[in-house]
């Protein structure tokens, strides 16, 4: 018998996972409370069924997936706490957000107080498309129970360790990929301002071609995501709190992404330094396209 899986929210990742689950036979529910018309359209296209209340959402679900911006993860658990406590049949609550391990533990405590089981998780990769699935990492004592998501097209893997282990893996991975994207973006912008960007691109092409190709792919796709990465960088700073210097790095990157997001909102992706940054990346990618 197919599982009923509830998802909040219906952003690009949530809707993509919802579509994958639906196409592989699961019944997929969601709540559109406070969501935009675009979110409602994504949910409909993904085959997700909207329900009227949090009580109806959790009461019908076998598994609940929290897929929201990192800064909203704790608030969502607090919002659903009463509905989970009232539910006779309680879903497995799987938090798949990019949060620090300590945040995952706090969310787990809220969920556990309702009598529901909790699984810490992390997503590495983009939304499911076709046969592709991002990697869904799971940890905690109840992680094996959530592995049955694999029956619905998702690539799942249990990380050894308690609640927080999957989140630690996500923090480590995102700190590298999104951190390096920020560093590369900052230095290219510095070169643009100093008038040496063409020379930098040529030197990278000569001595670091793999780095240049990676930046040419990663930097332009960062613009529309920068606003969501601010809270994620702040979570990474919390993850690194035992290091005397590292948290400041990611607090700085959070501020950098906030500036990029603000510039994009003001149209600077079409004009100004972000447009120059795009030109740098387009020209860096051009040799690859010509030889492909």
DRENZA-311849 format. One record per residue: y, z, x of N, C-alpha, C in turn. Coordinates in steps of 0.1 Angstrom, whole numbers, plus 2048, in hexadecimal, padded with zeros to 3 digits. Layout:
<pts>
YZXYZXYZX...
</pts>
This chain:
<pts>
7F480080880080080080C8008098167F78068227F680E82B80280D83280581883B81081884880C81184F81680C85D81480886681A81286F81281887781682388681581F88D82082189B82181E8A382082B8AE81982A8B78168368C58198328CC82183A8DB82183A8DF8208488E781584B8EF80D8428EB7FE8448F37F683D8F07E883D8F97E08468FC7E58519037DD85C8FA7D28618FE7CB86C8F67C08718E87C58758E77D187C8DA7D68808D27DB8748D87E386B8D17E88608CB7DE8578D47D38548CF7C984B8C57C08528C67BE85F8BC7B68668AE7BD8668AE7CA8688A27D286789C7D28598A67D38508A17D384289B7C683E8A07BB84389B7AE84088D7AD84688B7B185287E7B18598747B98518777C584D86E7CD84686A7C78388747C18318727BB8248697AE82686C7A683086479A83285579D8368537A983B8457AD83F83F7B68348457B782883E7BD81D8427CB81984C7D18208517DE81C85B7DC81085C7E78088677E87FE8727EF80687E7E98068897EE80D8957F28048997FF8058A38047FD8B08078058BB8077FF8C780B8068D18117FC8DB8178028E781C7FA8F38147FE8FB8107F59078087F89138117F591181E7F491C8277F29278267FE9338237FA93D82180493D81580C93480C80A93280081293A7F480C93D7EB8159457DF81193D7D580A9447CB80493D7BF7FE9357B88089397B78149317B081E9247B78219247C58219187CD82290E7CA8169147CA80A90C7C77FE9057BA7FF90D7B08049077A28058FC7A28108FE7A981B8F47A98258E77B08208E97BA8188DD7C18128D67B88098DD7B18018D67A87F78CF79D7FE8D57978098CE78C8108C27918188C279E81B8B77A48228AC7A88198AE7A780C8A37AC8038A37BB8008AE7C18048AF7D08028B47D37F48AE7DD7EE8B17E17E08BB7ED7E18C77EC7DB8D07F77DA8CC8017D08CE80E7D38CC8197C98D98207C78D98277BC8E682D7B78E983A7BE8DF8417C38E284F7C88DA8527D48DF85C7DC8D78607E88CA8667E38CA86D7D88BD8737D38B38697D08B785E7CA8AE8537C78A984C7D38B284B7DD8AF8457EA8A484C7F18A58597F389C8617FB88F8647F38908657E68848697DE87A85D7DE87F8517DF8768467DE8708417EC8778467F687384180486884880A86084081185584681A85B84982886484082C86B84183987A83E83688384683D89184483C89684084A89E83584B8A38318588B28338588B883B8618C683C8638CA83386E8D382986A8D781F8738E681D8718EE8268768FD82687490482788291182588291882888F9168368949158388A19118458A79198508A192684E89F92F85989A92C85D88C92485588592185887791385E87590B85F8808FD86387E8FB87187990387A87F90288887B90788A86D91288386991788585C90E87F8519068758548FD86F84B8F28798488ED87F8528E288A8508E78958488F489984A8FA8A48428FC89F8348FF89383290188D8248F488D81C8E988A8238DC88981D8D489681C8D98A08228D28AD8238CE8B28168D78B380C8D38B87FF8C98AF7F88CB8A27F88C28997F28B489A7F88B389C8058A689E80B8A08AB8078A88B58068A38C280289D8C27F48A48BA7EB89F8B97DD8938B07DB8918A77E488689E7E28788A57E38708A17D98628A77D985A8A07E485B8937E485488B7EF85F8877F985D88C80586888B80F86487F81886E87781B86B86C82586C87183386686983C86886C84A87686784E87E86F85388C86C85788C86786588F85A86789085587589E8518788A48588828B18558878B184B8928B683F8908B58358998C38328A08CC83C8A08D983A8A58DB83D8B48E58378B98E78398C88EF8468CA8E88518CA8EE85E8CB8E78658D78EF86F8DC8EA8788E78DE8808E28D58848EB8C988C8E78CD8988DF8D889F8E48DC8AB8DD8E08A88CE8E689D8CC8EA8998BF8DE8968B68D48908BC8C788D8B58C089A8B18C18A48BA8BB8B18B78C28B88AB8D08B78AB8D78BD8A08D48B68938D38A98938CF8A18878C18A58838B88A788C8AA8AB8898AA8B98838B28C28878B38CF8818B78CF8728C18C68708C68C48628BB8BF8598B48B585E8A98AF85689D8B98548998BF85F88E8C985F8908D485589D8D88538A08E384A89D8DF83B89C8D28398998CD82B88A8CC8288828CE8338748CC83286F8BF8358788B58388748A883B8718A784A86889D84E86589B85C87089286287289486F87D88D87687788688387C87A88587987289188586E8978868708A489186B8AC88E85D8B18988548B08968468B38A18408BA89F8348C08A982C8C68A681E8C58AF8158C48AD8078C38B38008CF8AB7F88D68AF7F08E18AD7E28DE8B87DA8DE8B77CC8DA8C07C98CE8C07BC8CB8C87B88BF8C17B88B28C77B58A78C07B589A8B57AC89A8AA7AF89289F7A68918A379888C89D78E89289F78088E89277889088D77188688176A88787677388B86F77089686477989A8697838A48757838A787B78D8B187D79A8AA87A7A58B187D7B38AD8837BA8B988E7C28B68927CB8C18877D68C38887DD8CE87E7E88D08837F58C987A7FA8C187D8078BA8768128C187D81A8C98778258D08788328C786D83A8C786B8458BE8678518C786B85D8C38678698CA8678758C18608808C585E88C8BD85088D8B884C8988B383F89B8AE83A8918A384488D89B84088489084287589384587289F8478648A383B85B89F82F85F8A282385689E82385288F82885B88782885887883284C87583C84B87D84684087B84183388283783488A83282789182E81D88782B82187B82681787183180D86D83D80F8728488058718437F887783A7F98818357ED88882E7E487F8287E98748217E186A82B7D78638387DA8648427D285D84B7CA8678457C687284C7BD87B8547C38868557D088685E7D78908567DB89D85B7D98A88557DC8B58587EB8B884E7F48B58508028B78498078C384E8128C98488188D484B8278D48418308D684483E8D78478428E58528498E785684F8F485085D8F58498608FF84486D90184F87790284E8828FB85888D8FC85D8918EE86589B8EE8698A18E18758998DB87A89D8D08868978CA8918978D489788B8D58A18898E089C8808EB88F87E8EC88A8758F788E8678F588C8628E88908548E589F8528E68A685C8E28B585B8E38B985B8F28B28628FA8B68629088B385590F8A884E90B8A58419108B083790B8B48388FE8BF82F8F98CC8329018CF83E9038DC84190A8DB83B9188D083D91F8CF83892D8D082992D8C98229248C98139248D780E9208DD8149168EA80F9118F581391C8F381E9228FD82292D8FD8179388F281293B8F18079458F77FA9408F17F59358F57E89309047E792B9077F09239157F091D91F7F692791A7FF93092380493B9267F994591C7F194991F7E69529277DB94C9257D993E92E7CF93893C7D393893F7E093694D7E59379527E494594A7E894F94F7E795D9537D896094A7CF95D94C7C19609597BC95995A7C094C9667BB9449737C194A9737CD94E97F7D39549827CC9619797C996997C7C39769807B497597A7AD96B97E7A096998D7A09649907A995B99E7AA9559A77AD9619A37B696A9AB7B99759AE7AD97E9A47A59809A57999889AF78F9819AD78E9739B678596C9C578996D9C779696C9D579B96E9DB79897C9D27999869D67979949D77899989D278098F9D27719929C776D99B9BC77499C9B17709A59A476E99E9A576C99099876B98899075F98C99775399098F74899398774A9A198E7519AA9877549B697C75E9B497E7689AB9737719A896776A9A296A76199995F75A99395775299D95E74B9A69587439B094F74C9BA9557579BE94E7609C79417669C09427699B393676E9AC92C7639AB9317579A892874C9A79207499B592774B9C09217499CD9187559D191C7619CE91576D9D490D7759CA9117749BD90B77C9B29097749A69027699A790176099B8FA76698F8F076F9918EA7759868F377F97F8FC78698790578F98091078797891477C97E91E77497791876E96A90C76996A90676495E90476F95490077B9588FF78694F90C78A94891778B95092478E94B92978394192677794592A76C93C92476C92E91877292E91177392191578091A91678B92191979891B92779A91693079691E93E79A91B94379490E94278790C9477818FF9417878F393478B8F392D7918E893179F8E59387A58EF93D7B38EE9487B58E59517AB8E495E7AC8DC95C7B28CE9537AC8C69527B18B894A7BE8B79447C38C293C7CF8C29437DB8C894E7D88CF9557E38D79587EF8CE95D7ED8C29617F88BA9558028B79497FC8B693D8048B493880B8C093C8068CC93780B8D893F8178DD94B81A8D79538258DB94C8328D99478358CD93F8418CB9328428D392C8368D59208368DD92383B8EC92E8368F193183A8FF9348498FF93A84E8F593D85D8F49308658F392685F8EC9198668EC9128668F991485A90190E85A90E91586491792286691692987091D92387E91B92088090E91A88D90B90C88E9119058839118F78839178F888792690388392C90488593B90C89293E90D89B9349168A79369128B09429068AF9469018B89529068B295F90B8A695F9108A096B91F8A396C9248A89779328AC97893C8A097793889497A94188997A93E87E97093187B96D92D87096593386F95793487B95093A87A94294887394295087594C95D87094C95D86094D95285B95395184D95494F84794694784D93E94484793194F84B92795685692996285892196C84D92396E84993097783F93397283192D96582F92D96082292896282291996182E91296382F90497282B90197B83090998982C90798C81E90A98481891398680A91798180190B9768059059717FD8FA97A7FE8EE98080A8EC98980C8E19958038E399A8018EF9A57F88F29A17E98EF9957E68F39907D88F098F7D58E198A7DF8DA9887DE8CC9967DD8C59A07E48CA9AD7E48C49B47D68C79B17D18D39B77C48D79B17B98CE9A47BA8CC99D7B08C49A37B08B59A57BC8B09AA7BE8A39B87B88A19BF7B88AC9CD7B28AC9CD7A38B09C279D8B19C178F8B49C278B8C29C07948CB9C17918DA9B578A8DF9AA7898D699F7818DB9A27728DB9AD76E8D39B17608D39BD75E8DC9C47698DF9D07688E89D07738F19D77728FC9D877D9069CC77E90F9CA78B9149C178D91F9B278B91A9AF78E90D9A178C90999E77D9089A87759059A67669059A47629139AB76791D9A976492B99B76993099777492B98977992E97F77092998176B91D97776191797775491F98275092398374492C97B74693997D75193F97575594B96675394896275993D95375A93A94E74C93795674492F95373692C95172E93895A72F94295972794E94E72C95794B73995694073E95E93273995893273794B92673394592472394592F71C94892E70D94792470795192370C95E91970696790B70896190871495B8FB7169558F870D94A90270A9429007019378FD6F393C9056EF9469036E194B8F66DF9518F06E99578E36E795E8D76EB9558DA6F09498CF6F49408C86E893A
</pts>
